[in-house]
Amino acid sequence: MKKRSHQALDQEDPLCCCEYVDRHGRRSHVAACCCDCEDLDDAFDSWMKKEPQKADSLTQVVATINDRLRVPWISGARRFDLSLIPPLILLPVFLHIASWHFLLGIIVLTTLPLLVILYYYLTHRKKGRTLFFLSLAVFSLFYMFYLFIAEVVPRGDVNHIQLGAVTTGVALTVISLINTKRGPGYVRPHPTETHSTVTYHNPQSDIDAAYLNGARHQVVIANRVSSPDQTGESGTASVEPREGQKRNWCSVCKVVRPSRAGHCRICGVCILRLDHHCVWINSCVGQANHISFLLTLVLFVLTSLYGISLVLRSVCPQQSVMMALFYCPDVYNQHSTALCFTCAWYSSIVTGGLLHLLVLQLINVSYNTTQREVRLALREKTGRTLLWGLIVDTGVYCRGFRSNWVEFLTMSNALEPPNPKPTDLV
């Protein structure tokens, strides 16, 4: 964004609910979403003239569309991410198709995870941020709960205590997820190292919005200028770490990372005690939210397992829970029971994946290691593997089972008090 654009915007009136600052730094309105679309015009002209498209033509068109899809908000129109929409449409459609016949159910419930894994591979390879997985996770939770209320409860096989237990589990899972989304704990520069600030009217796409916590500035770190030879072309001094800090120096964030901190290339910031970047919450798991992330997994798995057992007992009362999941005669005679049975299978697949993640997290905490440290140990062949690689002991921070859990449960106390301004769920 140009400096002149910054000055012009600062002197103007505040944005109304339908106005926003586009990715080029210009003030715009949601009603003008179809006006002045140069990228789309260039791409269409090339297509009409049968000329080859530019390498970044499609990328620019998609970026323009995403930038102009806005919803009115109090402090200016907010961007609406298109990746939120597909799960809201595809999941109900696929589940209803799978409930028509058991062969269709096998095909859909096999294809759906493969498509999700393929999409994850494509987005993870580009190190891009997407709300698809968060939308799929949250919508799956609420849609399964809706079908439980609409299809299973009216059958009369679920009493008030069981309904209250499922409802409480869903509510606690959502609360824990919101708490996890408040931030993983960021490596922030020391105030004495702050040389200047640059104002951005829109959050940068390659930096996690929760890092700024609603603020409109990014801190730029620079040393004091002692001689002209130490300054760059822009006149600001270059930042160089001390000799003993080069190992933990982040050349992107221009900060010295504490022990066990790491830089996330997806969020674009350094995270305290970085465990991994979780696409299902669209955020990193770090020192500040690792406990709440683990609690979210526990609550979801327990609630899902209990809900699946109630559904299977309702649609197939003659069989045990485990037997009903694999053999439930006449379940496809009615669309309602078939849909419930299909959703039980879908929930079982999701719960199985999260249960595997939960087991890995519990093992890592017990050995006082993070998923990032596990990957580095396996890559450098410095860790000790047990149970066919399920357990990886780096041998660096392990202090015994009890001490490891005490350190994990109390690590958030060492953080600075968070900014009281809440962040958005997405």
N, C-alpha and C positions, 0 to 999 in steps of 0.2 A: 504494500500500500504506500502510495507516495506521501511525502511529508506535506505537500500542499493540500491534499485531500484531508489529512488529519486536521489541519488548521481550519479548513472550511467547515468541516463537520462540527468542530468544537464551538464555533461561533453561531451555529444555527440553533433553532429551537429543538427541544427534545423530540424524539420519535413518537408519533402517535401509534395507536394499537395496530394499524394496518401498514405502517412504514417500516423499512428496514434498510440496512446498509449492505449492498451486495458484495460479492467477492472481489470486485474491482474497486471498492471503496466509494461507490456512488450511492446516493440516497435514492431509494425507489419505493414503489407502492405495490401492494399485492394485486391491485386492479390492472397494473401494467405488466403482468406476467407474460403476455404474448407480444409485447412490443420490443423493438430493438434487439432482436435475437440474431446477432451477426453470425455466431457459430452455426446455428441451424440453417441460416440462409446460405452460408458457404458450402455446407455439406449437401444441401438440396441442389444448389447450382451445379456442383460437381457431379451429382447423380444424374441430373437432367442432361448435362453435356457429355455423359458417359466418360468422365475423366476419373482417374484413380483418386481415391480419398487420401487425405493427408494421414500421416501416422497417428497423430493425436486427435483426429477429427471427432471420432466417436466419443473419446474421453471428454473432450471439451463440451460436446452437446449434452452428455449425461451430467457433467458438472454444472452446466447452466440450468438444466431442468431441476436438479436437486437444490440449487441455490434459490430458484424462484418459487418452489413449492413451499408456501408459508401459511401459517395459521395466525390470525390476529391474537395479540397478547398485550398485556398492560404496558410493558416497557418497549414495545416494538414487536413486529411480526416475527415468529420463530419458525425455524426451518423444520420441515416435515420429511423424515427419512423414508424413502420408498421401500427400504428393506423391512419395514414393519408390516407391510401389507400381505406378502405371500403367505406367511403362516396362518393369518386370519381367514384366508380363503381356502388354501390347499388342505389344511388339516381336517376340517369338517368334511370336505368333499371326499378325501381319501378314506376316512373312517366309514362314511356311509357306503361307499363303493365296496369296501372290504366286508361289510355286513350283509351283502347280497348273497354270497356263497362262500363256502369255506376255501375253495380254490382261489377265489379272488382275495380272500383274506390273507392266504399264504403269500400271494404275489405282492400285494400292497404292503404288508408288514415286513416283507423282505426288501422291497424296493425303497421304501421310505427311509430307513436308516442309511442305505447306500447313497441315496441322493443327498442326505444331510452331510455325510462324510465327504462326498465329492465337493459339495459347496464349501465345506470347511477347508478342504485342501486348496481350492482355488483362491479363497480369500486369505488364508494363512500364508500362502506362497507370496502373495503381493504385500503382505504385512499391512493390510487395510482393516479399518474399523467398520463393523457392520452391526446393526441392531437385529438382524435376522434371528440369531440364536437366542437372544434375550426375549424377543417377541415370541418365538416358538416355545420357550420354557414357561414364560408367564401365562401365555394363552392356553397351553396344554394343561397347566394347573387349574385355571379357572374353567376351562371347557369340560374337563373331567369332573370337576365339582358340580358344574351345572347339570351334566347328564346324570350324575348321582342323585341330585335333588329332583330332576324332572322325570327320570325313568325308573330308578331303583326304589327311592323312598315311597312313591305311591303304591308299590306292590305290597306294602304292609309288612315286609320282612325286616325292616330296620326300626328299632325303637328310638325313643328320644335321647337316651344316653349315648347310643352309638352315633346318632346324627350329631349330637353336641361334640363328641370326641373328634369326629372328622372335621367339623367346622372349626373347632379350636385348633386342630393341627394345621389346617390351611391358613388360618389367620396368623398363627405364630410363624409359619414358614414365610409368609409375605412380609411380616414385620422384621424378621431376621434378614431377609433379602434386602429390604430397604436400608437396614443398618449396615449391611455389607457394602452397599453402593455409596456410602458416605465417603469412601476413599481408603486406599490401601496404606497410606502413610508415605508422603513424598519427601525426597531429599531436597530441602530448600537451602538456598545460599544464606550464609551468615550476613546479618545487616552491615557489618563492617566491610564486607567484600562488595557491596552493591555500589556500583559507580553511577549508573543511570538507568532509566526506564524508558521503554518504548510503548506507546499506547496503541492497542488494537481494538477497533470497534466491533469486530467479529472474532470469535474464538478460532484459532488456527486449526485446520483440519488434521494436522499431524501431532497435535498436543491434546492430551486428555482434558476435557472441559472441567472435570472435577479438580484438576490441579490448580486452576485459576479460581475455583469456587465462586463463580459468578462475577469475578472482577474483570475489568477490561484492560489489563496491562500484563506485560511479561517482563520480568526482571532480566536485565542484561548485565552480566558480570564483567568487570574490567579492572585491571590494576591501575594504580596511579601512574601517570606519564612522567617519567624521569628524564627522558631524552628523546629527541626526534627519531632516533633509530628504533625505538621500542614501539612506535605507533605504526598502525597500518595505513592503508590508503584512505580510510574513512576518518582518520584522526583519533580513533579510540585505541587504547593500549591493548595489546594481545594478552591473553591470560595464560600463564604457564604454571604448572604445579611445581611444588618443591621436589627436590630429588627423592625424598622418601615417600612422596605421595603419588608418584607416577603410576603405580600399579592400580590404585583406586581412582584415578583421574578419569572423568567422563568428558570426552572432547565435544559431545553434543550439548550437554546441559551446562558445561563449564563449571562444574563443582567437583569437590573431592568426596567420593562416596564413602560412607562409613562401612565397617565390616559387615559382610553378608548382604549389602545393598547391591542392586543391579539396575541396568538401564533396559527399559522395555521399548523395543523398536515399534511396537504397535501404538502404545500410548504416547511415546515420544518424550518420556520423563524418566527420572531415576526413582526407584521404589525402595523404601527401607525394608530390609529382610525379604527380598523378592522371592516368592515361591513360584508362581507362574502367572501367565495371563489367561484368564478364563473367559472364553467366548460366550459362555452361558449367562454371565453377568455383565458382559461388555466392560470388564475392568480387570485390573491386576489384583492378585491376592498377595498382601504384604503384611507388615507388622501391625498395622492398625485394624485390619479387617479379617485377619486369618481366623481368629476365634469365631467371629460371627459367620464366616463362610463355612467353617466346620459345623457350626450349630445349624445352619441352613440345610446342609446335607443330611444331618441326623434327623431333623424334623421332617424333611421331605420324604426320606426313605421310610420312616416309621409310619407317617400318615398314609403314604401310598400303599404300603404293604397291608395296613389295616383296611383301607378302602377297597383294595382288590379282593381281600378275603370276604368282605361283606357283599360285594357284587357277585362273586362266584357262588356264595351260599344262597343268594336270592335267585339267580337264573338256573342254577343246577343244584337243588337241595339234596338230591339223592346221592351225590358224590362228595367225597372229601375235597378240601380246597385244592390240594396238589393234583388229585386225580381229575377234578373238574376243569382245570386249566388245559389238560391234554385230551380229555374225553368227556364231552357233555352232549349226550344224545338229544336230538330234537331241538337243539338250541337255535337252529336257523329256521324253524317253522314260523316264528314271529319276528318281525323286523325289530321290535323293541328289545327282545332278549338277545338277538343277534348283535345289535349295536352295543349293548352292554358287554357282551362277551368279547367283542372286538376291542372295545376300549380297555377291558381288563388286560388283554394281551398287549396292547400298545403301552399301557402303564407298566406292565411287567418288563418290557424291553427297556423303557426309559429308566425304571427303578434299578434294573440290573446294571446298566451302565454307571449310574450314580453310586450304586453300592460298591462297585469296583473302585471308583474314585475315592469313596469314603474310606475303604480299607487301605488304600495307598496313603491317604492323608494320615490316618491313625498310625501306620507303620513309620512314616517319616517323622511325625511328632515324637514317637517313642524313641527314635534314634537321634532326635534333635538335628534333623537335616531338612532341607527344602527340596522341592522338585527341581529347581534350577541347579542346586548343588549336586543332586543325583545325576542329572544329565552331564554336567561337567566331569564328574567322577567316572562315569561310564565312558565318556569320550577320551579322557586322558588315562583311563585304566588305572586309577588310583584308589578306587573303592573296593570294598569286600562285599561280594554278592552271596545271598543265601536264598534257598527255596526257588531255584531256577530264575534268579533275577528279580523276584518279587520284593525282596528286602535288599537294600543297598546301604551299607554302613560306610560313610566317608571317614569315620574315625577322627574327625577334627573337633566337633563340638559336643560329642556324646559324653554325658556325665552320669549316666545311669538312668533307668526308667523313671524313677520318681523325680529326680532333679530335672530331667528333660521336660516332664509335664509341668512342673512348677514354673520353670522358666517360660514355657509356652503360654501358660495361663496368666502370667504377670508381665509379659513383655510389653503390653500396651500401656502399662503405667509409666514407662520411661518416655513416652511420647509427649510432645508439647501440646498444650490445650488446643483443640481444634477450633477453627473458625465457627462461630455459632450459626452462620448462615447456612441453611440446608441446601443440598444439591438435588438436582432432579433425579428421578429413578433411572432414566435412560442416560 
